[in-house]
Amino acid sequence: MITTTTFWLGAAERSIKTFFQTFVAVVLAQLGADAIGATAGILDADWLTALSVAALATVLSLATSIGNADFTAGAVDPAHGRRADRDGVPDGKDTPPDAAA
């Protein structure tokens, strides 16, 4: 499953989003903490720490993607926890008999 293009596109998207979300959160948390005691500006942020924490979060995101490769590759319908067809939509075979109406 991890050899598919779909998997790597999903993993890359998740990792990039995680990097930027974590980076912004760390910078804002630093600025907020600094502002309590004194004035704080964007130049007061510890950029190296923010990059380091964001990089670690990105590695963990990639590890999560690998650990959950079927979901990352889109082989599982997230709404129902069932395997999906290649188009991402479960077919009628996945539908329980009582829900087929």
C-alpha positions as CSV (number, residue, x, y, z in Angstrom):
1,M,0.0,0.0,0.0
2,I,2.8,2.4,0.7
3,T,4.2,2.0,-2.8
4,T,1.3,3.8,-4.4
5,T,1.2,7.4,-5.6
6,T,-2.0,7.9,-3.7
7,F,-0.4,7.0,-0.5
8,W,2.6,9.3,-0.9
9,L,0.4,12.2,-2.0
10,G,-1.8,11.8,1.1
11,A,1.2,11.4,3.3
12,A,2.9,14.5,1.8
13,E,-0.2,16.6,2.2
14,R,-0.7,15.5,5.9
15,S,3.0,16.1,6.6
16,I,3.1,19.6,5.1
17,K,-0.1,20.6,6.9
18,T,1.3,19.3,10.2
19,F,4.6,21.2,9.7
20,F,2.9,24.5,9.1
21,Q,0.3,24.1,11.8
22,T,2.9,23.2,14.4
23,F,5.3,25.9,13.3
24,V,2.7,28.6,13.6
25,A,1.4,27.3,16.9
26,V,4.9,27.2,18.5
27,V,5.7,30.8,17.2
28,L,2.4,32.1,18.5
29,A,2.8,30.4,21.8
30,Q,6.3,31.8,22.2
31,L,5.1,35.3,21.4
32,G,2.1,35.0,23.7
33,A,4.3,33.9,26.6
34,D,6.8,36.7,25.9
35,A,3.9,39.2,25.8
36,I,2.8,38.4,29.3
37,G,6.1,39.8,30.8
38,A,7.0,42.4,28.2
39,T,6.4,43.5,24.7
40,A,6.9,40.9,22.1
41,G,7.4,41.1,18.4
42,I,7.8,38.7,15.5
43,L,11.6,39.1,15.8
44,D,11.5,37.9,19.4
45,A,10.4,34.4,18.4
46,D,12.9,31.5,18.8
47,W,12.7,30.4,15.1
48,L,15.1,27.5,15.5
49,T,13.0,25.9,18.3
50,A,9.9,26.4,16.2
51,L,11.5,24.8,13.2
52,S,12.8,21.9,15.3
53,V,9.4,21.2,16.9
54,A,7.6,21.4,13.5
55,A,10.2,19.0,12.0
56,L,9.6,16.5,14.8
57,A,5.8,16.8,14.3
58,T,6.3,16.2,10.5
59,V,8.3,13.0,11.1
60,L,5.6,11.8,13.5
61,S,2.9,12.6,10.9
62,L,4.8,10.6,8.3
63,A,5.1,7.7,10.8
64,T,1.4,7.9,11.4
65,S,0.7,7.8,7.7
66,I,2.9,4.7,7.3
67,G,1.3,3.0,10.3
68,N,-2.2,3.7,8.8
69,A,-1.3,3.2,5.2
70,D,-4.7,1.9,4.0
71,F,-6.5,5.0,5.3
72,T,-3.8,7.4,4.0
73,A,-4.0,5.7,0.5
74,G,-7.7,6.1,0.5
75,A,-8.5,2.4,0.6
76,V,-10.8,2.8,3.6
77,D,-14.0,4.9,3.6
78,P,-13.5,7.1,6.6
79,A,-17.2,7.7,7.2
80,H,-18.0,4.0,7.5
81,G,-14.7,2.3,8.1
82,R,-15.2,0.1,5.0
83,R,-12.9,-0.6,2.1
84,A,-13.7,1.6,-0.8
85,D,-13.4,1.1,-4.5
86,R,-10.6,2.8,-6.5
87,D,-12.8,5.9,-6.9
88,G,-13.1,6.2,-3.1
89,V,-16.8,5.4,-3.0
90,P,-17.9,2.1,-1.4
91,D,-19.8,-0.2,-3.8
92,G,-23.1,-1.9,-3.1
93,K,-21.2,-5.0,-1.9
94,D,-20.0,-3.1,1.1
95,T,-23.5,-2.0,2.1
96,P,-25.1,-4.1,4.9
97,P,-28.3,-5.9,3.7
98,D,-30.6,-3.9,5.9
99,A,-29.3,-0.6,4.6
100,A,-29.7,-1.4,0.9
101,A,-33.1,0.1,0.6
